[in-house]
Structure formats: structure tokens, C-alpha cells
């Protein structure tokens, strides 16, 4: 016989669950129906309406006699036990057993054998009956030691699997709680002293579970183990299908070897085979644990890397926010490269006064130092161009004043435009006022314009770009001119990118060109500034 054991026990009362209002309301806290003792007898006897789950045209229930040989005798024995008078209160008064007291004990033992197979093969049925009779004997011995009485066993052949119900009562106490090992262990904890640091409810639940596990172990040792059945199924044992098949076969062979006389060598072989299976399963579990730990470590590393990247991104965003504000308020300025140091950032006129605040500011912007250096350089160049425009405006105003003065000294009237410049009144602007700037109107022929720009040398292109950029900022009151000049700035900057020419510093870098052909059209560039090297003539002492 192959498979795993099934054994279960339960206790019942005449009323069912306490407080149940009717048959439909008799349910326990776990959702199971709280049958009454009489309903249990009806189901065991297969009375009409009490057993709708059975398979029709199968043999009826068969009684394996205990102290009772018929269902009526079982009912009478239970009625007598549930009518016992028990003591209550401090004065020792006695009364009939409560209707909700557990007065009927029933355990069930099921085999992994289909009933139709047992009915079709007398040898299989005989083997099954032998195991179930051993189960009846096991429960009879155990219950007798606990003070109970086994009324008998009820064999059912009208369900899918062959199984036996064992019915018992306590003719002396009436209550059958003492026949249930889990309830006995739980009551001992509830009635006894509580160890320090323990919770009584948890301790009682643990004792209940341990007692029921021991009962299952005893059942396997005395009944199901010798029949070749396993203690646990494949789900609880975490067996694969192949492992489960091998373990079932080994357990069956072990049981058959134990039943033979003188078969010790074969018995040892079966034991070794079973141990090999257990060792292989343990190794597989160790490998799975190691794989799980490795996956967990990889997951933790991934999470740590993600958290690090997020922290770096947050620091970069914070650095950009603080740094851009510092550059806008001139707490930080662009540091021009010299022979002593490279370009970078330096504190501006609005920088914090204390060294601690300056150090804190520089620590915050450090993650985005390179980006902020480029931003500060752009702002520095814009500020420098603005200064050039303001200086030119001042020079133009002074020149106009000098010319007007010369006109007056010669008793001549200065031109009206000259007076407007001196008085600071705006002049009517037009394209002719910016002869060096590039105006691009909508609909301009792109090919002709590209050809015209390709003919310009690099330095001429830069001069036109400076004039166009400055003119755009002087045409705030003429949006139409500002738009044409803006298109001119964009076209000139795009042309410089194609030929690899840096308009800001006037340097030609062909390797940076987007169009190598246009990079070779013009190679003129700004001259390198004069560099002065200081040579210190100092005598050096050397060993003779």
C-alpha cells in the first residue's frame, strides 16, 4: 500500500455549538458545521436525508463491534453517558450533564485506496480491513487507558476512499474531553502554574498542537507505518513528484521487509535507500537556500545601487538649483583660467561673509561643478558684452556732445539727430542703423543664404555675429527687427558649429566641426595672446 496517512478526531455534544438557534445556525468559529451527536449517528447510520454525499448502489455501513454491535446500542450507550450527573458549584451539588458538553468522541481513519478498487479485489479489501482493524485496536487501547469506552467502528464503503469511524464515550464522567489528547494538554496548561515570561493562551495552543502531533506520530508508528504509508504527504514534506514516488516505494518495501522474518539484509537495504533519498533532498534544500540567499544578496545590491543613484541625482539637482541661484545673485562668479589655475568658480561680490557658509555653499555645488562652471562662463560673457555695449553707448554720447559743441563754437546749429542723442531721446531705428548685423526675413532663400555665409572668413563671421547679437538687444522697441536679428544669430551660430569655430573665443577647432568640408573652407582664427614668463635667476648650491 502506497501513500500517506489520514487520521482525525473530533468531539460532539447533544446541542452542538453553544447559543446555536437552529440547524442552519449551527456553525463553529472556523466555519465548520457544529453537528449534534444525534446528527453524527444519523450520518454514520446513513439515514435518509443525513447522507446526501454518498455514492448510490454501494454497500451500506458495516459495524466492527466494540461494546456495542448495533447503531441502536451505540445510541443507548451515548444516551446513558450523556445523562450522567456531574458536580457543580462549591457545595458539591450535582446535576445532569449540560446539553452543550462534549459527550461523543469520533475519530476517522482513511486509506489512500479507492473504494471501488477494494470492492473489485478481495485481496485489496482484506489488506485494507487488516489496517483498519489495527486502527480500531490502537484507539481501543488508548481510550481504555484514558477511562473511556469504544462503542465500535463504522466502516463506510459508499464514498470515494475506504475509511473507518471509531465511536467512543466516557460512561463515568460523561464528558469525553479526557479522550482528546489535545484538549487534555490544553487544560493542563490552563489549570497549572504559568512559567515566567510566557503567555497562557499561546502556551496552551502550543501544548495542544504538540499533543496532536504526538498522536499522529503514534498512529503512524502503530498503524500506518507498518502498512507502508508515509507520515506526511508530498506537500508538507516538500517532495518533488519523483522524490515522492521513490519515498512511497521505499516505505512500502520497508513495511513488507519488517513483516518478514529473517529479512534484515533487505530491511537494511531499504533503510539505506530511504536515507539516500533524505540526504539528496537535504542537499537539494541546501542548494535552494543558497540560491535564495544569492538572489536576495543580488536584490539588496541592486536596491543599494538604485538608492545610491537616486541620492546622487538628488544631490545633482540640489547643486544645480543652489548653484544657479548663486550665479544669478553673484554669490559665485566665473574664474578666468590663468597660468596658475584652470577655469572654475570663485566667490563673487555677494558671497557669504563667513568661511563656514562659503565652505557649505561650495560643498553643495560640488556635484554639479563642471556644469555650473559652464553656466557661469556664459553669464560672464553676457555681462562682458553688456559692458561693451554700455561703454560704446557712452562713447557715442560723448562723441555726439563733442560734435555738437564744435557746431556751437562755429555758430552753427547741430543736426536734429545729434540733439536727440545728447538729450537721450530714442532715434527711429531701421536696418540701415546696423550695417554690420545680419537680418533674415521670413521666406529668405536658404541655399543662397548658406552660400553667402560659406564665403565669409571665420573672423568676419564672428564680427557679424557680435554685431547681430548686440543689435538684437538694442531693438527692444522694434520686435520685428529683433525677430529678424534673432534668426540671424541662430543662423550664424549654426554655421559656426558646422565649421568648428568657437564664436565666443574666436578659435577654430576642425575636430569639433559637424561638417568636415566646411571646416576646410576657412582656417583663420584669433591670435594667441602674448604670454610672459618670469625667469628667476637663482643660484643653486650643488655638492662638489
Order of alpha helices (4+ residues) and beta strands (2+ residues): beta-alpha-beta-alpha-beta-beta-beta-alpha-alpha-beta-beta-alpha-alpha-alpha-alpha-alpha-beta-beta-alpha-alpha-alpha-alpha-alpha-alpha-beta-beta-alpha
